[in-house]
Amino acid sequence: MINKTFLDGVENALQAGGMTYFITPYHLTTNPTVNSGATRDQTCTGVGGIPSGALAVWVAISITCSAAATSLNLYPTGGSATGYPQVSAPVASQFFETAILIPLSAGGQFTAKSNGGNTVMQDWYIYAYVI
């Protein structure tokens, strides 16, 4: 389930004339490990042409996990993970790839939290942002 407040914020921004802007893919990170139960903050604004005030970023991600059924919560830094996007790696030690809309905090960051096993954030690329 996606957080309704986040979706409402994106919808309101789009209705008020906001848009999704596609950018030259920006390489956000390569291979940091997030240990089970730990978090890692990623700053998205001010890099790759993403302005302050961006509400969310479209990110192509790939992960590998040390344990089956590990999930990675992705939520605005400083907030709660409840109701925000989550990706799962169904099989240990295999790559899992997807693209996801990740909400940002007012400071332009999101937090990745690993649940159930150590997670390696392989190459992550930002392709667009919502403002």
N, C-alpha and C positions, 0 to 999 in steps of 0.2 A: 504494500500500500504506500502511495506517495503522499507526503504531507500536504493537506489541503491548503494551508496558508501559503506554502511555496507555490503551488499551482495557481492559486488566486493572484499572487503577486506577479507571476509571469503573464497570466491572462490580462490583468489590469495594465501592465506595461505595454503589452501588444495593442490593447484597445485604445490606449492613450497615445498611440503613434509610435511606440517602441517597436523594435524589430530584432530579428535574428540576423547577425552579421557573420558572414563566412570570411575566414582569414586564410592566409597561407598557413598550412599546418605548422603549429608551434610544438616543438619537442619539449614537453613539460618535465619528464623525469625518466631515468633509466635505472632499473634494478635495485631501488632501495628495498630493504626488508622491513616489514612491519611484524614484529613478534606477536604471538597470540595474546590478545587482550590489550595490546598497545595501540597507540595512535600515531599518525604522522600528518602534519599540516602542510598543505601545498598552497603557495601564493599564485594566483592567476592574473590579477590585474597588474598593469604596469609591465607586462611581458608580452611579447608577440603581438603588440598592437591592441591588447585588451584594456579598455579604459576603466578607470574607477567608476563605480556605479553599476557595473555589470551585475545582473541578477544570477546568472548561471552560465555554464560553459558546456558545450558538447565535446565530449572526450572519447576518443577511441582508446580502449584499455586492453591490456593483456596481463594476466596474473598466473602465477603458479603457487600452489600451497603445499605445505608439508603434510597435511591431513585431509582426508576426504571430507566433503561437506563443509568445508570452511567457507565462511562468508566474509565479505568486506563491506562495512557500512560507509556511505559517502554522504556527508552532511556539512552544513555551514559551520565553520570553526566557531567555537564558543557556545554552540547550541547542543541540543540533544539529538541522538541518532534516530529516535523514534519517528517512524513514518516517512523517513527519507529513503532514497534509492539504496539498494543493496544488491551486490552481485555475489554469486556463489560459484565455487569451483567443485564440481561434483566428484572429481577423481583426483586423488593425491598425485603430485609430481607431473601433471599434464598441464599444458597451456590452455587457458580459457580466454577467449577474446570476445569483446562486445563493444558497442558504443552506447554512451549513456549521457543524459542531461544531469549535470551535477550542480546543485544550488550553491551559491557563494554567500559568505557573510558580508556585512557592510564593509569590512576591510579587504574584500576580494579573495578570501581563502575558503578552502574546504578541508575537512578532516577525513582521513581514511582510518577506520578502526578494524583490526583483524579479530575475527571471532572463531576460535576452534583450532587454529594452527598458524604457523608462521606463513606469511604471505609475501611473495616477491612481486612488486609492482614493476613489471617488465616495461617496455617502451610505451609511454603514454603521450598521446598527441591531442592538442586542442585544435578543433576544426572550426568552431563558431562560438559566438557568445550571444546572450540575450540581454538587451538593455532597454 
